[in-house]
Amino acid sequence: MRALLLLVAFLISVGAPARADEVAAAQKVIRSQVEAFGRDDAAAAWSHAAPAIREMFPQDAFMAMVRGSYAPVYRHRSFEFGVARTADGRIALRAHIVDAEGVPWEALYTLERQPDGSLKISGCTLLKAGQAV
């Protein structure tokens, strides 16, 4: 977990600004997954996860993990995208979330380009807004 936090912090602070088309593609993937969570569509949500995540969490376990550990992503009042960076074929993207209780959060997403050219979500780290990494 700490390694993922460091990777995301590195990508956001040092990586190059992402091109507009890369940002739009990454946002589309994340938005599609978030919308699938909102519909409780496990198959669609799981399909946006990178292969390593899908290997760690079968579909039902993935949804249970998201409901339990990523409640602000699973159910929220607002979800807006922030800055994006690229480094070594990965995209890091920040999202500003207000959860169902009105608490602000920052989500730090990483996405990886797959051999077929698609982008898949390889990680998401949640921090309460203002919390240090």
C-alpha positions as CSV (number, residue, x, y, z in Angstrom):
1,M,0.0,0.0,0.0
2,R,2.8,2.4,0.9
3,A,4.5,1.7,-2.4
4,L,1.4,2.5,-4.3
5,L,1.0,5.8,-2.4
6,L,4.6,6.7,-3.2
7,L,4.1,5.8,-6.9
8,V,1.0,7.9,-7.2
9,A,2.7,10.8,-5.3
10,F,5.6,10.5,-7.7
11,L,3.5,10.4,-10.8
12,I,1.5,13.4,-9.8
13,S,4.4,15.5,-8.6
14,V,7.1,14.6,-11.2
15,G,5.3,13.1,-14.2
16,A,4.6,15.1,-17.3
17,P,1.3,16.7,-17.8
18,A,-1.0,14.3,-19.6
19,R,-2.2,15.1,-23.2
20,A,-5.8,16.1,-23.5
21,D,-6.8,12.9,-25.3
22,E,-5.1,10.8,-22.6
23,V,-6.9,12.7,-19.9
24,A,-10.2,12.3,-21.7
25,A,-9.7,8.6,-22.2
26,A,-8.7,8.0,-18.5
27,Q,-11.6,10.1,-17.3
28,K,-14.0,8.0,-19.4
29,V,-12.7,4.8,-18.0
30,I,-13.0,6.0,-14.4
31,R,-16.4,7.6,-15.0
32,S,-17.7,4.4,-16.6
33,Q,-16.6,2.4,-13.5
34,V,-18.1,4.9,-11.1
35,E,-21.4,4.8,-13.0
36,A,-21.3,1.0,-12.9
37,F,-20.9,1.2,-9.1
38,G,-23.9,3.4,-8.9
39,R,-26.0,0.8,-10.8
40,D,-24.4,-2.0,-8.7
41,D,-23.3,-3.5,-12.0
42,A,-20.4,-5.7,-10.8
43,A,-19.5,-7.0,-14.2
44,A,-19.2,-3.6,-15.8
45,A,-17.2,-2.2,-12.8
46,W,-14.9,-5.1,-12.7
47,S,-14.2,-4.9,-16.4
48,H,-12.5,-1.6,-15.9
49,A,-10.0,-3.0,-13.4
50,A,-6.5,-3.9,-14.6
51,P,-5.7,-7.6,-14.9
52,A,-3.6,-7.6,-11.7
53,I,-6.6,-6.2,-9.7
54,R,-8.9,-8.8,-11.3
55,E,-6.5,-11.6,-10.4
56,M,-6.5,-10.4,-6.7
57,F,-10.2,-9.9,-6.5
58,P,-12.8,-12.1,-8.3
59,Q,-15.8,-10.0,-9.3
60,D,-17.9,-10.5,-6.2
61,A,-14.9,-9.9,-3.9
62,F,-14.1,-6.8,-5.9
63,M,-17.5,-5.3,-5.3
64,A,-17.4,-6.2,-1.6
65,M,-13.9,-4.6,-1.3
66,V,-15.1,-1.4,-3.0
67,R,-18.2,-1.1,-0.8
68,G,-16.2,-1.7,2.3
69,S,-13.0,0.2,1.6
70,Y,-13.9,2.7,-1.1
71,A,-17.3,3.9,0.1
72,P,-16.7,7.5,-1.2
73,V,-16.1,6.1,-4.7
74,Y,-19.0,3.7,-4.4
75,R,-21.6,6.2,-3.3
76,H,-21.0,10.0,-3.4
77,R,-22.7,13.4,-3.7
78,S,-20.1,14.7,-6.2
79,F,-17.2,13.4,-8.2
80,E,-15.0,15.8,-10.2
81,F,-11.7,15.2,-12.0
82,G,-8.5,17.1,-11.1
83,V,-5.0,17.1,-12.5
84,A,-3.5,14.2,-14.5
85,R,0.1,13.2,-15.1
86,T,1.9,10.6,-17.2
87,A,5.1,8.6,-16.6
88,D,6.4,5.3,-17.9
89,G,3.2,4.5,-19.8
90,R,0.9,5.1,-16.8
91,I,-1.6,7.8,-16.1
92,A,-2.2,9.2,-12.6
93,L,-5.4,11.2,-12.2
94,R,-6.8,13.0,-9.2
95,A,-10.5,13.1,-8.4
96,H,-12.3,15.3,-5.9
97,I,-15.1,13.5,-4.2
98,V,-17.7,14.5,-1.7
99,D,-19.1,11.3,0.0
100,A,-22.7,10.6,0.9
101,E,-22.2,12.2,4.3
102,G,-20.7,15.4,2.8
103,V,-17.1,14.6,3.7
104,P,-14.5,15.7,1.0
105,W,-12.0,13.2,-0.3
106,E,-9.2,13.0,-2.8
107,A,-8.9,9.9,-5.0
108,L,-5.6,9.2,-6.6
109,Y,-6.1,6.8,-9.6
110,T,-3.5,5.1,-11.7
111,L,-4.3,3.6,-15.1
112,E,-2.2,1.4,-17.3
113,R,-2.4,1.1,-21.1
114,Q,-3.1,-2.6,-22.0
115,P,-1.6,-4.5,-25.0
116,D,-4.9,-4.0,-26.8
117,G,-4.6,-0.2,-26.4
118,S,-7.3,0.1,-23.7
119,L,-6.8,1.8,-20.4
120,K,-7.5,-0.1,-17.2
121,I,-7.5,1.1,-13.6
122,S,-4.5,-0.3,-11.8
123,G,-5.1,1.5,-8.4
124,C,-7.1,4.0,-6.4
125,T,-5.9,5.5,-3.2
126,L,-8.3,7.5,-1.1
127,L,-7.3,10.3,1.2
128,K,-9.6,12.7,3.2
129,A,-9.2,16.1,1.7
130,G,-6.2,17.9,3.3
131,Q,-4.6,14.6,4.6
132,A,-0.9,14.3,3.8
133,V,0.3,11.5,1.7
